[in-house]
Amino acid sequence: MTTYAYKALAANGKRARGRVEAETSYRAGVDLAERGLQEIDLKERKSILHAELTKKKVKREEIMHFSRQLGAFVRAGVPLVDAIDVIAKEAPNEVFQQVLWELRDALAGGETFADALSRHEKIFPRYYRDILRSAELTGSLDVVLDQLAGYVERDLEARRKITSALLYPCIVLGMAIVTVAVLTGFVLPRFKTFFDSFDAKLPLPTRMLIAFGNFVGSFWWAILLAFALVGTFLYAGLRTENGKFKRDGALLRLYAVGSVFRYSILERFCRILSAMVRAGVPLPDAMAVATDTTANRVFKKALVTAREQMITGEGLAGPLDGTGLFPGVARQMVRVGEETGTLDQQLETAAEFYGIELEYKIKRLTTLFEPAVILFVGVVVGFVAIALVSAMYGIYGQVDI
């Protein structure tokens, strides 16, 4: 049995919190529902002495391929147990293969597919499990599996675009730091000895560079200590919930970068909520899962409040508008979806819109970031080159005189 800490909303509208023991988070949620509590937040609680000897690591690509392959088998009429058995035999990842064997055995033992997936919460996200639970009831498992595969693929593509956009500037910046370190630590001391032998007055850029090199050489231990202290302070601060909340808020306010984070969160939220509503998951449960998948704590806190307001009968568009985090396009689409009964379609449209906007924001970030990094590198390396070359010409000029 696993212990889960929960925050919930009672029937009288009051908040409740506590702990519940269950085999899976789904069972914990069912237990809360039987008590008349509407789940707001549910997290696994691990004791200090508890440590996992091995951590299950399964890439998202494997979940995508598994979903697509299983959907094809189900569409062809192959029983789930046999389909998973075939997929497991070809699985390249041993950890995932073991997970599939366990899924097969659980299904053979009479468990539902969603309950079997709940045994592996670290591998199959909650939205994935809840969507499949609804799909089992409606008999549309093959269609939903294909939709989930497409979602995971789009999510991976968005992550790759963000990573590739930041990779080149980071490499250039790293090379610039290494170049300056080599020039300051190895090249400059040799030039300093050469300059001292002429006993000549050096230009200002050269004196500044030498002073900087002397400072680093004399107080390198203090610099490392300062970095260590600042790093420790930041690490300790970011371990607290308040520190994480402030960090996430600061990320959203960053110039150019903040809009990338914001649109990434909006695209993911709208797509997950759309998929869950289309699969027949009740809107309060779908909101809880979509909120839980949001990594940014500023958004998560606002969405928790919006969900509570929605449960009390205020609808969805109004509470989302009250958060101040959703642009007018999203609010308008949600409002139209509520009024026309096409919420899943409107959310999917919003997700596609924000996906396109995200690509534009990433390209814009790359356009701004790359020249800025190159300019910074040019200024730093150029200053070092000017300091050395001007000193050489100055010394030769003084010697000629």
Secondary structure by P-SEA (a helix, b strand, c coil): cbbbbbbbbccccbbbbbccccccaaaaaaaaaaacccccbbbbbbcccccccbbbbbcaaaaaaaaaaaaaaaaacccaaaaaaaaaaacccaaaaaaaaaaaaaaaacccaaaaaaaccccccaaaaaaaaaaaaacaaaaaaaaaaaaaaaaaaaaaaaaaaaaaaaaaaaaaaaaaaaaaccaaaaaaaaaaaacccccaaaaaaaaaaaaaaacaaaaaaaaaaaaaaaaaaaacaaaaaaaaaaaaacaaaaaaaaaaaaaaaaaaaaaaaaacccaaaaaaaaaaacccaaaaaaaaaaaaaaaaccccaaaaaaaccccaaaaaaaaaaaaacaaaaaaaaaaaaaaaaaaaaaaaaaaacaaaaaaaaaaaaaaaaaaaaaaaaaaaaaaac
